[in-house]
Amino acid sequence: MFMNYPKVELLKFPKILDPRGNLTFLQAPNQIPFEINRVFWTYDVPGGEIRGGHAYKLQHEVIIALSGSFDVIITLPDGSFEKYSLNRSFFGLYIPPMTWRHMENFSTNSHGLHLSSALFDSNDYIRDFEEFKHLHYEN
């Protein structure tokens, strides 16, 4: 039986336009659908490399391309996928628990900001796609 989880969603953050430079902000709980407990970022990813390649059991995440661009690939349990190209810092991709994802196609000097609902816990990671499918379809 397929388990019901929240859906992946592209979030649009407030953007204040100013001739001196634009500003985007995040305030809890208005723009992020969870309490932020950890923040990390990816950068200096060599051309052709892939980051991620896992799912979280319980953790929620929002990924923002602060500069440059990269693609987030969501792989569904049936093997089909959805591609989200992140290239504007006023958008973030909300990724709920039990969502298999990886990032690829990093532009030069791209910076990805990750907002997480949980502290790092290696036991929360699912790194085997077959295990992910099995857990996803459990009762």
C-alpha positions as CSV (number, residue, x, y, z in Angstrom):
1,M,0.0,0.0,0.0
2,F,1.3,3.4,-0.9
3,M,1.9,5.7,2.1
4,N,0.7,9.3,2.0
5,Y,3.3,11.9,2.6
6,P,3.3,15.7,2.0
7,K,4.2,16.6,-1.6
8,V,7.4,18.1,-2.9
9,E,6.6,21.8,-3.4
10,L,8.4,24.8,-4.9
11,L,8.2,27.6,-2.4
12,K,8.4,31.3,-3.4
13,F,9.9,33.6,-0.8
14,P,9.3,37.3,-0.4
15,K,11.3,39.5,-2.7
16,I,11.9,43.1,-2.0
17,L,13.0,44.9,-5.1
18,D,15.5,47.8,-4.7
19,P,17.7,49.6,-7.2
20,R,20.6,49.0,-4.7
21,G,20.0,45.3,-4.8
22,N,17.2,42.9,-4.0
23,L,16.5,41.3,-0.6
24,T,14.8,38.0,0.2
25,F,14.1,36.8,3.7
26,L,12.8,33.9,5.7
27,Q,10.8,34.2,8.9
28,A,9.6,31.3,11.0
29,P,7.0,30.1,10.7
30,N,5.7,32.0,7.6
31,Q,7.9,30.7,4.8
32,I,9.2,27.4,5.9
33,P,6.7,24.6,6.8
34,F,8.8,23.3,9.8
35,E,11.1,24.4,12.6
36,I,14.6,24.8,11.3
37,N,17.1,22.8,13.5
38,R,20.1,22.6,11.1
39,V,21.5,24.6,8.2
40,F,24.2,23.4,5.8
41,W,25.3,24.4,2.3
42,T,26.9,22.8,-0.7
43,Y,29.5,24.6,-2.9
44,D,32.6,24.0,-5.1
45,V,30.9,20.9,-6.6
46,P,33.1,19.7,-9.5
47,G,31.5,19.5,-12.9
48,G,29.5,16.3,-13.5
49,E,29.3,15.4,-9.8
50,I,26.1,14.3,-8.1
51,R,25.2,15.2,-4.5
52,G,22.5,13.5,-2.4
53,G,21.2,10.1,-3.6
54,H,19.2,9.3,-0.5
55,A,15.9,9.9,1.4
56,Y,15.3,10.9,5.0
57,K,12.9,8.8,7.2
58,L,11.7,11.8,9.3
59,Q,13.6,14.9,8.2
60,H,12.0,17.8,6.2
61,E,14.2,19.9,4.1
62,V,14.2,23.0,1.9
63,I,16.9,23.5,-0.7
64,I,17.7,27.0,-2.1
65,A,20.1,27.9,-4.8
66,L,21.7,31.0,-3.3
67,S,23.8,31.5,-6.4
68,G,24.2,29.7,-9.7
69,S,22.0,26.8,-10.5
70,F,21.5,23.1,-10.1
71,D,18.8,20.5,-10.6
72,V,17.1,18.5,-7.9
73,I,15.8,15.1,-9.2
74,I,13.1,13.5,-7.2
75,T,12.8,9.8,-7.9
76,L,9.4,8.2,-7.1
77,P,9.1,4.7,-5.8
78,D,8.0,3.4,-9.2
79,G,11.3,4.7,-10.8
80,S,9.8,7.7,-12.5
81,F,11.2,11.1,-11.7
82,E,10.5,14.8,-11.4
83,K,13.1,17.5,-12.1
84,Y,13.3,20.9,-10.4
85,S,15.8,23.4,-11.7
86,L,16.8,25.8,-9.0
87,N,18.4,29.0,-10.2
88,R,16.7,31.9,-8.3
89,S,17.4,32.6,-4.7
90,F,13.8,33.6,-3.9
91,F,12.6,30.0,-4.6
92,G,13.2,27.0,-2.4
93,L,12.3,23.3,-2.9
94,Y,10.4,21.8,0.0
95,I,11.2,18.1,0.3
96,P,9.2,16.1,2.8
97,P,10.4,12.9,4.6
98,M,10.5,9.7,2.5
99,T,11.4,11.5,-0.7
100,W,14.4,10.1,-2.7
101,R,16.4,12.9,-4.2
102,H,19.7,13.9,-5.6
103,M,21.2,17.0,-7.1
104,E,23.1,17.3,-10.4
105,N,24.1,19.8,-13.1
106,F,25.8,22.3,-10.8
107,S,26.8,25.5,-12.5
108,T,30.2,27.1,-11.7
109,N,30.2,28.8,-8.4
110,S,26.7,27.5,-7.4
111,H,25.8,27.6,-3.7
112,G,23.0,25.4,-2.3
113,L,21.5,26.3,1.1
114,H,19.8,23.4,2.9
115,L,17.4,24.1,5.8
116,S,16.5,21.0,7.8
117,S,14.0,20.1,10.5
118,A,16.4,17.8,12.4
119,L,19.9,17.7,13.7
120,F,22.2,15.3,11.8
121,D,21.4,11.7,12.5
122,S,22.9,9.0,10.2
123,N,20.1,6.6,11.2
124,D,17.6,8.9,9.5
125,Y,19.2,8.4,6.1
126,I,18.0,5.8,3.6
127,R,20.8,5.3,1.1
128,D,19.6,2.1,-0.6
129,F,16.8,2.7,-3.2
130,E,15.4,-0.8,-2.8
131,E,15.1,-0.3,1.0
132,F,13.4,3.1,0.3
133,K,10.8,1.4,-2.0
134,H,10.1,-1.3,0.6
135,L,9.6,1.3,3.4
136,H,7.6,3.6,1.1
137,Y,5.0,0.9,0.3
138,E,4.8,-0.6,3.8
139,N,1.4,-0.4,5.6
